[in-house]
Amino acid sequence: MLEGDLRGCLVGLLLCNISRVALPWKQEFQWAVQGLKDKSLLTVILKLTWNAFIYFMWKEKNARVFCNVASHISDIVLRI
């Protein structure tokens, strides 16, 4: 896992006005699976934020592995 993954996810939640303590990755994933089941506007926004987070973490991981280039967490959050 990239350093700051959960911190970046929590920033995404804060953008949706949700404040909570970071849990281990498996528990965060479980929270997302169970908490994002309804069809409300907030849930749709959280799902989009979650997908953007996953995409940019994947992109960052590939940049670090294949290009030896690392971005700062604040830059990744701005992209999301």
mmCIF file of the N, C-alpha and C atoms, coordinates in Angstrom:
data_MODEL
# 
_entry.id   MODEL 
# 
loop_
_atom_site.group_PDB 
_atom_site.id 
_atom_site.type_symbol 
_atom_site.label_atom_id 
_atom_site.label_alt_id 
_atom_site.label_comp_id 
_atom_site.label_asym_id 
_atom_site.label_entity_id 
_atom_site.label_seq_id 
_atom_site.pdbx_PDB_ins_code 
_atom_site.Cartn_x 
_atom_site.Cartn_y 
_atom_site.Cartn_z 
_atom_site.occupancy 
_atom_site.B_iso_or_equiv 
_atom_site.pdbx_formal_charge 
_atom_site.auth_seq_id 
_atom_site.auth_comp_id 
_atom_site.auth_asym_id 
_atom_site.auth_atom_id 
_atom_site.pdbx_PDB_model_num 
ATOM 1   N N  . MET A 1 1  ? 0.853   -1.178 0.000   1.00 0.00 ? 1  MET A N  1 
ATOM 2   C CA . MET A 1 1  ? 0.000   0.000  0.000   1.00 0.00 ? 1  MET A CA 1 
ATOM 3   C C  . MET A 1 1  ? 0.897   1.238  0.000   1.00 0.00 ? 1  MET A C  1 
ATOM 4   N N  . LEU A 1 2  ? 0.481   2.240  -0.744  1.00 0.00 ? 2  LEU A N  1 
ATOM 5   C CA . LEU A 1 2  ? 1.241   3.476  -0.796  1.00 0.00 ? 2  LEU A CA 1 
ATOM 6   C C  . LEU A 1 2  ? 1.115   4.232  0.507   1.00 0.00 ? 2  LEU A C  1 
ATOM 7   N N  . GLU A 1 3  ? 2.178   4.885  0.902   1.00 0.00 ? 3  GLU A N  1 
ATOM 8   C CA . GLU A 1 3  ? 2.121   5.718  2.105   1.00 0.00 ? 3  GLU A CA 1 
ATOM 9   C C  . GLU A 1 3  ? 1.100   6.820  1.892   1.00 0.00 ? 3  GLU A C  1 
ATOM 10  N N  . GLY A 1 4  ? 0.221   6.999  2.856   1.00 0.00 ? 4  GLY A N  1 
ATOM 11  C CA . GLY A 1 4  ? -0.775  8.050  2.763   1.00 0.00 ? 4  GLY A CA 1 
ATOM 12  C C  . GLY A 1 4  ? -2.066  7.645  2.070   1.00 0.00 ? 4  GLY A C  1 
ATOM 13  N N  . ASP A 1 5  ? -2.210  6.368  1.659   1.00 0.00 ? 5  ASP A N  1 
ATOM 14  C CA . ASP A 1 5  ? -3.441  5.936  0.986   1.00 0.00 ? 5  ASP A CA 1 
ATOM 15  C C  . ASP A 1 5  ? -4.673  6.254  1.815   1.00 0.00 ? 5  ASP A C  1 
ATOM 16  N N  . LEU A 1 6  ? -4.677  5.839  3.065   1.00 0.00 ? 6  LEU A N  1 
ATOM 17  C CA . LEU A 1 6  ? -5.844  6.063  3.911   1.00 0.00 ? 6  LEU A CA 1 
ATOM 18  C C  . LEU A 1 6  ? -6.039  7.541  4.192   1.00 0.00 ? 6  LEU A C  1 
ATOM 19  N N  . ARG A 1 7  ? -4.938  8.268  4.340   1.00 0.00 ? 7  ARG A N  1 
ATOM 20  C CA . ARG A 1 7  ? -5.036  9.710  4.563   1.00 0.00 ? 7  ARG A CA 1 
ATOM 21  C C  . ARG A 1 7  ? -5.696  10.372 3.357   1.00 0.00 ? 7  ARG A C  1 
ATOM 22  N N  . GLY A 1 8  ? -5.336  9.944  2.173   1.00 0.00 ? 8  GLY A N  1 
ATOM 23  C CA . GLY A 1 8  ? -5.952  10.487 0.961   1.00 0.00 ? 8  GLY A CA 1 
ATOM 24  C C  . GLY A 1 8  ? -7.426  10.143 0.869   1.00 0.00 ? 8  GLY A C  1 
ATOM 25  N N  . CYS A 1 9  ? -7.779  8.944  1.264   1.00 0.00 ? 9  CYS A N  1 
ATOM 26  C CA . CYS A 1 9  ? -9.179  8.538  1.275   1.00 0.00 ? 9  CYS A CA 1 
ATOM 27  C C  . CYS A 1 9  ? -9.973  9.384  2.258   1.00 0.00 ? 9  CYS A C  1 
ATOM 28  N N  . LEU A 1 10 ? -9.400  9.640  3.430   1.00 0.00 ? 10 LEU A N  1 
ATOM 29  C CA . LEU A 1 10 ? -10.090 10.450 4.430   1.00 0.00 ? 10 LEU A CA 1 
ATOM 30  C C  . LEU A 1 10 ? -10.265 11.885 3.957   1.00 0.00 ? 10 LEU A C  1 
ATOM 31  N N  . VAL A 1 11 ? -9.318  12.387 3.175   1.00 0.00 ? 11 VAL A N  1 
ATOM 32  C CA . VAL A 1 11 ? -9.479  13.730 2.615   1.00 0.00 ? 11 VAL A CA 1 
ATOM 33  C C  . VAL A 1 11 ? -10.687 13.737 1.677   1.00 0.00 ? 11 VAL A C  1 
ATOM 34  N N  . GLY A 1 12 ? -10.836 12.672 0.893   1.00 0.00 ? 12 GLY A N  1 
ATOM 35  C CA . GLY A 1 12 ? -12.007 12.555 0.029   1.00 0.00 ? 12 GLY A CA 1 
ATOM 36  C C  . GLY A 1 12 ? -13.297 12.539 0.820   1.00 0.00 ? 12 GLY A C  1 
ATOM 37  N N  . LEU A 1 13 ? -13.300 11.853 1.941   1.00 0.00 ? 13 LEU A N  1 
ATOM 38  C CA . LEU A 1 13 ? -14.485 11.830 2.796   1.00 0.00 ? 13 LEU A CA 1 
ATOM 39  C C  . LEU A 1 13 ? -14.753 13.205 3.384   1.00 0.00 ? 13 LEU A C  1 
ATOM 40  N N  . LEU A 1 14 ? -13.695 13.907 3.773   1.00 0.00 ? 14 LEU A N  1 
ATOM 41  C CA . LEU A 1 14 ? -13.869 15.252 4.321   1.00 0.00 ? 14 LEU A CA 1 
ATOM 42  C C  . LEU A 1 14 ? -14.475 16.195 3.288   1.00 0.00 ? 14 LEU A C  1 
ATOM 43  N N  . LEU A 1 15 ? -14.130 15.981 2.019   1.00 0.00 ? 15 LEU A N  1 
ATOM 44  C CA . LEU A 1 15 ? -14.718 16.793 0.959   1.00 0.00 ? 15 LEU A CA 1 
ATOM 45  C C  . LEU A 1 15 ? -16.227 16.579 0.883   1.00 0.00 ? 15 LEU A C  1 
ATOM 46  N N  . CYS A 1 16 ? -16.686 15.416 1.352   1.00 0.00 ? 16 CYS A N  1 
ATOM 47  C CA . CYS A 1 16 ? -18.124 15.113 1.398   1.00 0.00 ? 16 CYS A CA 1 
ATOM 48  C C  . CYS A 1 16 ? -18.694 15.375 2.792   1.00 0.00 ? 16 CYS A C  1 
ATOM 49  N N  . ASN A 1 17 ? -17.934 16.083 3.632   1.00 0.00 ? 17 ASN A N  1 
ATOM 50  C CA . ASN A 1 17 ? -18.365 16.466 4.978   1.00 0.00 ? 17 ASN A CA 1 
ATOM 51  C C  . ASN A 1 17 ? -18.561 15.255 5.898   1.00 0.00 ? 17 ASN A C  1 
ATOM 52  N N  . ILE A 1 18 ? -17.709 14.233 5.734   1.00 0.00 ? 18 ILE A N  1 
ATOM 53  C CA . ILE A 1 18 ? -17.731 13.058 6.604   1.00 0.00 ? 18 ILE A CA 1 
ATOM 54  C C  . ILE A 1 18 ? -16.390 13.001 7.317   1.00 0.00 ? 18 ILE A C  1 
ATOM 55  N N  . SER A 1 19 ? -16.427 13.029 8.639   1.00 0.00 ? 19 SER A N  1 
ATOM 56  C CA . SER A 1 19 ? -15.197 13.019 9.430   1.00 0.00 ? 19 SER A CA 1 
ATOM 57  C C  . SER A 1 19 ? -15.146 11.734 10.241  1.00 0.00 ? 19 SER A C  1 
ATOM 58  N N  . ARG A 1 20 ? -14.038 10.993 10.135  1.00 0.00 ? 20 ARG A N  1 
ATOM 59  C CA . ARG A 1 20 ? -13.872 9.761  10.894  1.00 0.00 ? 20 ARG A CA 1 
ATOM 60  C C  . ARG A 1 20 ? -12.400 9.408  10.998  1.00 0.00 ? 20 ARG A C  1 
ATOM 61  N N  . VAL A 1 21 ? -12.086 8.499  11.903  1.00 0.00 ? 21 VAL A N  1 
ATOM 62  C CA . VAL A 1 21 ? -10.712 8.054  12.137  1.00 0.00 ? 21 VAL A CA 1 
ATOM 63  C C  . VAL A 1 21 ? -10.357 6.964  11.118  1.00 0.00 ? 21 VAL A C  1 
ATOM 64  N N  . ALA A 1 22 ? -9.124  6.995  10.609  1.00 0.00 ? 22 ALA A N  1 
ATOM 65  C CA . ALA A 1 22 ? -8.681  5.982  9.650   1.00 0.00 ? 22 ALA A CA 1 
ATOM 66  C C  . ALA A 1 22 ? -8.538  4.633  10.339  1.00 0.00 ? 22 ALA A C  1 
ATOM 67  N N  . LEU A 1 23 ? -9.036  3.606  9.667   1.00 0.00 ? 23 LEU A N  1 
ATOM 68  C CA . LEU A 1 23 ? -8.928  2.227  10.138  1.00 0.00 ? 23 LEU A CA 1 
ATOM 69  C C  . LEU A 1 23 ? -7.937  1.500  9.239   1.00 0.00 ? 23 LEU A C  1 
ATOM 70  N N  . PRO A 1 24 ? -7.537  0.276  9.609   1.00 0.00 ? 24 PRO A N  1 
ATOM 71  C CA . PRO A 1 24 ? -6.706  -0.514 8.697   1.00 0.00 ? 24 PRO A CA 1 
ATOM 72  C C  . PRO A 1 24 ? -7.423  -0.702 7.347   1.00 0.00 ? 24 PRO A C  1 
ATOM 73  N N  . TRP A 1 25 ? -6.645  -0.918 6.301   1.00 0.00 ? 25 TRP A N  1 
ATOM 74  C CA . TRP A 1 25 ? -7.167  -0.942 4.935   1.00 0.00 ? 25 TRP A CA 1 
ATOM 75  C C  . TRP A 1 25 ? -8.356  -1.880 4.779   1.00 0.00 ? 25 TRP A C  1 
ATOM 76  N N  . LYS A 1 26 ? -8.290  -3.101 5.299   1.00 0.00 ? 26 LYS A N  1 
ATOM 77  C CA . LYS A 1 26 ? -9.396  -4.057 5.151   1.00 0.00 ? 26 LYS A CA 1 
ATOM 78  C C  . LYS A 1 26 ? -10.676 -3.535 5.792   1.00 0.00 ? 26 LYS A C  1 
ATOM 79  N N  . GLN A 1 27 ? -10.559 -2.892 6.942   1.00 0.00 ? 27 GLN A N  1 
ATOM 80  C CA . GLN A 1 27 ? -11.735 -2.348 7.616   1.00 0.00 ? 27 GLN A CA 1 
ATOM 81  C C  . GLN A 1 27 ? -12.285 -1.135 6.859   1.00 0.00 ? 27 GLN A C  1 
ATOM 82  N N  . GLU A 1 28 ? -11.423 -0.327 6.275   1.00 0.00 ? 28 GLU A N  1 
ATOM 83  C CA . GLU A 1 28 ? -11.878 0.802  5.462   1.00 0.00 ? 28 GLU A CA 1 
ATOM 84  C C  . GLU A 1 28 ? -12.667 0.287  4.262   1.00 0.00 ? 28 GLU A C  1 
ATOM 85  N N  . PHE A 1 29 ? -12.148 -0.743 3.620   1.00 0.00 ? 29 PHE A N  1 
ATOM 86  C CA . PHE A 1 29 ? -12.831 -1.317 2.461   1.00 0.00 ? 29 PHE A CA 1 
ATOM 87  C C  . PHE A 1 29 ? -14.193 -1.882 2.872   1.00 0.00 ? 29 PHE A C  1 
ATOM 88  N N  . GLN A 1 30 ? -14.228 -2.590 3.989   1.00 0.00 ? 30 GLN A N  1 
ATOM 89  C CA . GLN A 1 30 ? -15.481 -3.146 4.500   1.00 0.00 ? 30 GLN A CA 1 
ATOM 90  C C  . GLN A 1 30 ? -16.487 -2.026 4.789   1.00 0.00 ? 30 GLN A C  1 
ATOM 91  N N  . TRP A 1 31 ? -16.023 -0.921 5.378   1.00 0.00 ? 31 TRP A N  1 
ATOM 92  C CA . TRP A 1 31 ? -16.887 0.219  5.651   1.00 0.00 ? 31 TRP A CA 1 
ATOM 93  C C  . TRP A 1 31 ? -17.489 0.754  4.347   1.00 0.00 ? 31 TRP A C  1 
ATOM 94  N N  . ALA A 1 32 ? -16.648 0.867  3.332   1.00 0.00 ? 32 ALA A N  1 
ATOM 95  C CA . ALA A 1 32 ? -17.123 1.378  2.049   1.00 0.00 ? 32 ALA A CA 1 
ATOM 96  C C  . ALA A 1 32 ? -18.146 0.436  1.422   1.00 0.00 ? 32 ALA A C  1 
ATOM 97  N N  . VAL A 1 33 ? -17.882 -0.864 1.456   1.00 0.00 ? 33 VAL A N  1 
ATOM 98  C CA . VAL A 1 33 ? -18.796 -1.836 0.868   1.00 0.00 ? 33 VAL A CA 1 
ATOM 99  C C  . VAL A 1 33 ? -20.152 -1.796 1.567   1.00 0.00 ? 33 VAL A C  1 
ATOM 100 N N  . GLN A 1 34 ? -20.139 -1.754 2.882   1.00 0.00 ? 34 GLN A N  1 
ATOM 101 C CA . GLN A 1 34 ? -21.396 -1.777 3.631   1.00 0.00 ? 34 GLN A CA 1 
ATOM 102 C C  . GLN A 1 34 ? -22.088 -0.416 3.665   1.00 0.00 ? 34 GLN A C  1 
ATOM 103 N N  . GLY A 1 35 ? -21.335 0.652  3.648   1.00 0.00 ? 35 GLY A N  1 
ATOM 104 C CA . GLY A 1 35 ? -21.921 1.978  3.811   1.00 0.00 ? 35 GLY A CA 1 
ATOM 105 C C  . GLY A 1 35 ? -22.371 2.656  2.537   1.00 0.00 ? 35 GLY A C  1 
ATOM 106 N N  . LEU A 1 36 ? -22.011 2.099  1.394   1.00 0.00 ? 36 LEU A N  1 
ATOM 107 C CA . LEU A 1 36 ? -22.316 2.761  0.121   1.00 0.00 ? 36 LEU A CA 1 
ATOM 108 C C  . LEU A 1 36 ? -23.305 1.947  -0.706  1.00 0.00 ? 36 LEU A C  1 
ATOM 109 N N  . LYS A 1 37 ? -24.382 1.508  -0.075  1.00 0.00 ? 37 LYS A N  1 
ATOM 110 C CA . LYS A 1 37 ? -25.345 0.647  -0.759  1.00 0.00 ? 37 LYS A CA 1 
ATOM 111 C C  . LYS A 1 37 ? -26.579 1.376  -1.284  1.00 0.00 ? 37 LYS A C  1 
ATOM 112 N N  . ASP A 1 38 ? -26.951 2.488  -0.696  1.00 0.00 ? 38 ASP A N  1 
ATOM 113 C CA . ASP A 1 38 ? -28.195 3.131  -1.138  1.00 0.00 ? 38 ASP A CA 1 
ATOM 114 C C  . ASP A 1 38 ? -27.964 3.998  -2.379  1.00 0.00 ? 38 ASP A C  1 
ATOM 115 N N  . LYS A 1 39 ? -29.000 4.685  -2.832  1.00 0.00 ? 39 LYS A N  1 
ATOM 116 C CA . LYS A 1 39 ? -28.950 5.449  -4.081  1.00 0.00 ? 39 LYS A CA 1 
ATOM 117 C C  . LYS A 1 39 ? -29.016 6.962  -3.862  1.00 0.00 ? 39 LYS A C  1 
ATOM 118 N N  . SER A 1 40 ? -28.722 7.422  -2.653  1.00 0.00 ? 40 SER A N  1 
ATOM 119 C CA . SER A 1 40 ? -28.802 8.857  -2.378  1.00 0.00 ? 40 SER A CA 1 
ATOM 120 C C  . SER A 1 40 ? -27.694 9.611  -3.120  1.00 0.00 ? 40 SER A C  1 
ATOM 121 N N  . LEU A 1 41 ? -27.874 10.913 -3.248  1.00 0.00 ? 41 LEU A N  1 
ATOM 122 C CA . LEU A 1 41 ? -26.878 11.750 -3.916  1.00 0.00 ? 41 LEU A CA 1 
ATOM 123 C C  . LEU A 1 41 ? -25.534 11.678 -3.200  1.00 0.00 ? 41 LEU A C  1 
ATOM 124 N N  . LEU A 1 42 ? -25.553 11.710 -1.867  1.00 0.00 ? 42 LEU A N  1 
ATOM 125 C CA . LEU A 1 42 ? -24.312 11.618 -1.102  1.00 0.00 ? 42 LEU A CA 1 
ATOM 126 C C  . LEU A 1 42 ? -23.599 10.302 -1.384  1.00 0.00 ? 42 LEU A C  1 
ATOM 127 N N  . THR A 1 43 ? -24.345 9.212  -1.466  1.00 0.00 ? 43 THR A N  1 
ATOM 128 C CA . THR A 1 43 ? -23.740 7.911  -1.754  1.00 0.00 ? 43 THR A CA 1 
ATOM 129 C C  . THR A 1 43 ? -23.125 7.896  -3.141  1.00 0.00 ? 43 THR A C  1 
ATOM 130 N N  . VAL A 1 44 ? -23.788 8.477  -4.108  1.00 0.00 ? 44 VAL A N  1 
ATOM 131 C CA . VAL A 1 44 ? -23.243 8.553  -5.467  1.00 0.00 ? 44 VAL A CA 1 
ATOM 132 C C  . VAL A 1 44 ? -21.943 9.353  -5.468  1.00 0.00 ? 44 VAL A C  1 
ATOM 133 N N  . ILE A 1 45 ? -21.935 10.479 -4.758  1.00 0.00 ? 45 ILE A N  1 
ATOM 134 C CA . ILE A 1 45 ? -20.724 11.299 -4.677  1.00 0.00 ? 45 ILE A CA 1 
ATOM 135 C C  . ILE A 1 45 ? -19.601 10.533 -3.987  1.00 0.00 ? 45 ILE A C  1 
ATOM 136 N N  . LEU A 1 46 ? -19.924 9.827  -2.909  1.00 0.00 ? 46 LEU A N  1 
ATOM 137 C CA . LEU A 1 46 ? -18.902 9.031  -2.214  1.00 0.00 ? 46 LEU A CA 1 
ATOM 138 C C  . LEU A 1 46 ? -18.367 7.915  -3.103  1.00 0.00 ? 46 LEU A C  1 
ATOM 139 N N  . LYS A 1 47 ? -19.230 7.277  -3.873  1.00 0.00 ? 47 LYS A N  1 
ATOM 140 C CA . LYS A 1 47 ? -18.777 6.226  -4.787  1.00 0.00 ? 47 LYS A CA 1 
ATOM 141 C C  . LYS A 1 47 ? -17.841 6.798  -5.842  1.00 0.00 ? 47 LYS A C  1 
ATOM 142 N N  . LEU A 1 48 ? -18.192 7.961  -6.389  1.00 0.00 ? 48 LEU A N  1 
ATOM 143 C CA . LEU A 1 48 ? -17.323 8.604  -7.372  1.00 0.00 ? 48 LEU A CA 1 
ATOM 144 C C  . LEU A 1 48 ? -15.976 8.984  -6.753  1.00 0.00 ? 48 LEU A C  1 
ATOM 145 N N  . THR A 1 49 ? -16.020 9.497  -5.521  1.00 0.00 ? 49 THR A N  1 
ATOM 146 C CA . THR A 1 49 ? -14.781 9.845  -4.818  1.00 0.00 ? 49 THR A CA 1 
ATOM 147 C C  . THR A 1 49 ? -13.939 8.607  -4.583  1.00 0.00 ? 49 THR A C  1 
ATOM 148 N N  . TRP A 1 50 ? -14.570 7.519  -4.152  1.00 0.00 ? 50 TRP A N  1 
ATOM 149 C CA . TRP A 1 50 ? -13.862 6.256  -3.904  1.00 0.00 ? 50 TRP A CA 1 
ATOM 150 C C  . TRP A 1 50 ? -13.211 5.755  -5.190  1.00 0.00 ? 50 TRP A C  1 
ATOM 151 N N  . ASN A 1 51 ? -13.959 5.785  -6.307  1.00 0.00 ? 51 ASN A N  1 
ATOM 152 C CA . ASN A 1 51 ? -13.404 5.321  -7.576  1.00 0.00 ? 51 ASN A CA 1 
ATOM 153 C C  . ASN A 1 51 ? -12.267 6.201  -8.054  1.00 0.00 ? 51 ASN A C  1 
ATOM 154 N N  . ALA A 1 52 ? -12.399 7.504  -7.875  1.00 0.00 ? 52 ALA A N  1 
ATOM 155 C CA . ALA A 1 52 ? -11.310 8.415  -8.245  1.00 0.00 ? 52 ALA A CA 1 
ATOM 156 C C  . ALA A 1 52 ? -10.085 8.147  -7.391  1.00 0.00 ? 52 ALA A C  1 
ATOM 157 N N  . PHE A 1 53 ? -10.305 7.909  -6.091  1.00 0.00 ? 53 PHE A N  1 
ATOM 158 C CA . PHE A 1 53 ? -9.206  7.593  -5.188  1.00 0.00 ? 53 PHE A CA 1 
ATOM 159 C C  . PHE A 1 53 ? -8.469  6.339  -5.642  1.00 0.00 ? 53 PHE A C  1 
ATOM 160 N N  . ILE A 1 54 ? -9.207  5.270  -5.937  1.00 0.00 ? 54 ILE A N  1 
ATOM 161 C CA . ILE A 1 54 ? -8.595  4.010  -6.388  1.00 0.00 ? 54 ILE A CA 1 
ATOM 162 C C  . ILE A 1 54 ? -7.814  4.237  -7.685  1.00 0.00 ? 54 ILE A C  1 
ATOM 163 N N  . TYR A 1 55 ? -8.409  4.947  -8.623  1.00 0.00 ? 55 TYR A N  1 
ATOM 164 C CA . TYR A 1 55 ? -7.753  5.202  -9.900  1.00 0.00 ? 55 TYR A CA 1 
ATOM 165 C C  . TYR A 1 55 ? -6.437  5.953  -9.720  1.00 0.00 ? 55 TYR A C  1 
ATOM 166 N N  . PHE A 1 56 ? -6.463  7.040  -8.929  1.00 0.00 ? 56 PHE A N  1 
ATOM 167 C CA . PHE A 1 56 ? -5.250  7.835  -8.774  1.00 0.00 ? 56 PHE A CA 1 
ATOM 168 C C  . PHE A 1 56 ? -4.194  7.138  -7.927  1.00 0.00 ? 56 PHE A C  1 
ATOM 169 N N  . MET A 1 57 ? -4.597  6.269  -7.001  1.00 0.00 ? 57 MET A N  1 
ATOM 170 C CA . MET A 1 57 ? -3.611  5.483  -6.258  1.00 0.00 ? 57 MET A CA 1 
ATOM 171 C C  . MET A 1 57 ? -2.951  4.462  -7.191  1.00 0.00 ? 57 MET A C  1 
ATOM 172 N N  . TRP A 1 58 ? -3.756  3.847  -8.058  1.00 0.00 ? 58 TRP A N  1 
ATOM 173 C CA . TRP A 1 58 ? -3.224  2.898  -9.037  1.00 0.00 ? 58 TRP A CA 1 
ATOM 174 C C  . TRP A 1 58 ? -2.249  3.609  -9.978  1.00 0.00 ? 58 TRP A C  1 
ATOM 175 N N  . LYS A 1 59 ? -2.656  4.798  -10.447 1.00 0.00 ? 59 LYS A N  1 
ATOM 176 C CA . LYS A 1 59 ? -1.801  5.572  -11.338 1.00 0.00 ? 59 LYS A CA 1 
ATOM 177 C C  . LYS A 1 59 ? -0.495  5.979  -10.643 1.00 0.00 ? 59 LYS A C  1 
ATOM 178 N N  . GLU A 1 60 ? -0.585  6.393  -9.391  1.00 0.00 ? 60 GLU A N  1 
ATOM 179 C CA . GLU A 1 60 ? 0.598   6.772  -8.619  1.00 0.00 ? 60 GLU A CA 1 
ATOM 180 C C  . GLU A 1 60 ? 1.523   5.573  -8.399  1.00 0.00 ? 60 GLU A C  1 
ATOM 181 N N  . LYS A 1 61 ? 0.934   4.427  -8.075  1.00 0.00 ? 61 LYS A N  1 
ATOM 182 C CA . LYS A 1 61 ? 1.737   3.215  -7.885  1.00 0.00 ? 61 LYS A CA 1 
ATOM 183 C C  . LYS A 1 61 ? 2.503   2.885  -9.167  1.00 0.00 ? 61 LYS A C  1 
ATOM 184 N N  . ASN A 1 62 ? 1.833   2.951  -10.303 1.00 0.00 ? 62 ASN A N  1 
ATOM 185 C CA . ASN A 1 62 ? 2.502   2.669  -11.573 1.00 0.00 ? 62 ASN A CA 1 
ATOM 186 C C  . ASN A 1 62 ? 3.608   3.679  -11.862 1.00 0.00 ? 62 ASN A C  1 
ATOM 187 N N  . ALA A 1 63 ? 3.381   4.950  -11.542 1.00 0.00 ? 63 ALA A N  1 
ATOM 188 C CA . ALA A 1 63 ? 4.417   5.964  -11.761 1.00 0.00 ? 63 ALA A CA 1 
ATOM 189 C C  . ALA A 1 63 ? 5.640   5.675  -10.895 1.00 0.00 ? 63 ALA A C  1 
ATOM 190 N N  . ARG A 1 64 ? 5.396   5.235  -9.657  1.00 0.00 ? 64 ARG A N  1 
ATOM 191 C CA . ARG A 1 64 ? 6.516   4.940  -8.761  1.00 0.00 ? 64 ARG A CA 1 
ATOM 192 C C  . ARG A 1 64 ? 7.266   3.684  -9.194  1.00 0.00 ? 64 ARG A C  1 
ATOM 193 N N  . VAL A 1 65 ? 6.533   2.671  -9.622  1.00 0.00 ? 65 VAL A N  1 
ATOM 194 C CA . VAL A 1 65 ? 7.160   1.395  -9.994  1.00 0.00 ? 65 VAL A CA 1 
ATOM 195 C C  . VAL A 1 65 ? 7.866   1.490  -11.338 1.00 0.00 ? 65 VAL A C  1 
ATOM 196 N N  . PHE A 1 66 ? 7.193   2.049  -12.344 1.00 0.00 ? 66 PHE A N  1 
ATOM 197 C CA . PHE A 1 66 ? 7.717   2.007  -13.703 1.00 0.00 ? 66 PHE A CA 1 
ATOM 198 C C  . PHE A 1 66 ? 8.505   3.250  -14.123 1.00 0.00 ? 66 PHE A C  1 
ATOM 199 N N  . CYS A 1 67 ? 8.235   4.392  -13.498 1.00 0.00 ? 67 CYS A N  1 
ATOM 200 C CA . CYS A 1 67 ? 8.910   5.636  -13.900 1.00 0.00 ? 67 CYS A CA 1 
ATOM 201 C C  . CYS A 1 67 ? 9.805   6.211  -12.808 1.00 0.00 ? 67 CYS A C  1 
ATOM 202 N N  . ASN A 1 68 ? 9.770   5.607  -11.624 1.00 0.00 ? 68 ASN A N  1 
ATOM 203 C CA . ASN A 1 68 ? 10.559  6.067  -10.487 1.00 0.00 ? 68 ASN A CA 1 
ATOM 204 C C  . ASN A 1 68 ? 10.266  7.535  -10.161 1.00 0.00 ? 68 ASN A C  1 
ATOM 205 N N  . VAL A 1 69 ? 8.972   7.912  -10.246 1.00 0.00 ? 69 VAL A N  1 
ATOM 206 C CA . VAL A 1 69 ? 8.525   9.267  -9.965  1.00 0.00 ? 69 VAL A CA 1 
ATOM 207 C C  . VAL A 1 69 ? 7.429   9.195  -8.902  1.00 0.00 ? 69 VAL A C  1 
ATOM 208 N N  . ALA A 1 70 ? 7.551   10.019 -7.861  1.00 0.00 ? 70 ALA A N  1 
ATOM 209 C CA . ALA A 1 70 ? 6.562   10.026 -6.787  1.00 0.00 ? 70 ALA A CA 1 
ATOM 210 C C  . ALA A 1 70 ? 5.939   11.405 -6.646  1.00 0.00 ? 70 ALA A C  1 
ATOM 211 N N  . SER A 1 71 ? 4.629   11.438 -6.466  1.00 0.00 ? 71 SER A N  1 
ATOM 212 C CA . SER A 1 71 ? 3.909   12.697 -6.234  1.00 0.00 ? 71 SER A CA 1 
ATOM 213 C C  . SER A 1 71 ? 3.655   12.857 -4.743  1.00 0.00 ? 71 SER A C  1 
ATOM 214 N N  . HIS A 1 72 ? 3.518   14.107 -4.311  1.00 0.00 ? 72 HIS A N  1 
ATOM 215 C CA . HIS A 1 72 ? 3.153   14.378 -2.928  1.00 0.00 ? 72 HIS A CA 1 
ATOM 216 C C  . HIS A 1 72 ? 1.659   14.105 -2.749  1.00 0.00 ? 72 HIS A C  1 
ATOM 217 N N  . ILE A 1 73 ? 1.242   13.688 -1.559  1.00 0.00 ? 73 ILE A N  1 
ATOM 218 C CA . ILE A 1 73 ? -0.149  13.348 -1.293  1.00 0.00 ? 73 ILE A CA 1 
ATOM 219 C C  . ILE A 1 73 ? -1.074  14.509 -1.618  1.00 0.00 ? 73 ILE A C  1 
ATOM 220 N N  . SER A 1 74 ? -0.655  15.739 -1.345  1.00 0.00 ? 74 SER A N  1 
ATOM 221 C CA . SER A 1 74 ? -1.520  16.886 -1.635  1.00 0.00 ? 74 SER A CA 1 
ATOM 222 C C  . SER A 1 74 ? -1.771  17.040 -3.131  1.00 0.00 ? 74 SER A C  1 
ATOM 223 N N  . ASP A 1 75 ? -0.790  16.687 -3.971  1.00 0.00 ? 75 ASP A N  1 
ATOM 224 C CA . ASP A 1 75 ? -0.980  16.735 -5.413  1.00 0.00 ? 75 ASP A CA 1 
ATOM 225 C C  . ASP A 1 75 ? -1.992  15.695 -5.873  1.00 0.00 ? 75 ASP A C  1 
ATOM 226 N N  . ILE A 1 76 ? -1.927  14.514 -5.269  1.00 0.00 ? 76 ILE A N  1 
ATOM 227 C CA . ILE A 1 76 ? -2.872  13.441 -5.619  1.00 0.00 ? 76 ILE A CA 1 
ATOM 228 C C  . ILE A 1 76 ? -4.282  13.843 -5.222  1.00 0.00 ? 76 ILE A C  1 
ATOM 229 N N  . VAL A 1 77 ? -4.432  14.427 -4.030  1.00 0.00 ? 77 VAL A N  1 
ATOM 230 C CA . VAL A 1 77 ? -5.755  14.851 -3.573  1.00 0.00 ? 77 VAL A CA 1 
ATOM 231 C C  . VAL A 1 77 ? -6.325  15.917 -4.503  1.00 0.00 ? 77 VAL A C  1 
ATOM 232 N N  . LEU A 1 78 ? -5.498  16.831 -4.963  1.00 0.00 ? 78 LEU A N  1 
ATOM 233 C CA . LEU A 1 78 ? -5.978  17.864 -5.888  1.00 0.00 ? 78 LEU A CA 1 
ATOM 234 C C  . LEU A 1 78 ? -6.455  17.252 -7.200  1.00 0.00 ? 78 LEU A C  1 
ATOM 235 N N  . ARG A 1 79 ? -5.818  16.181 -7.643  1.00 0.00 ? 79 ARG A N  1 
ATOM 236 C CA . ARG A 1 79 ? -6.240  15.513 -8.873  1.00 0.00 ? 79 ARG A CA 1 
ATOM 237 C C  . ARG A 1 79 ? -7.604  14.853 -8.709  1.00 0.00 ? 79 ARG A C  1 
ATOM 238 N N  . ILE A 1 80 ? -7.841  14.304 -7.521  1.00 0.00 ? 80 ILE A N  1 
ATOM 239 C CA . ILE A 1 80 ? -9.126  13.636 -7.249  1.00 0.00 ? 80 ILE A CA 1 
ATOM 240 C C  . ILE A 1 80 ? -10.218 14.678 -7.259  1.00 0.00 ? 80 ILE A C  1 
# 
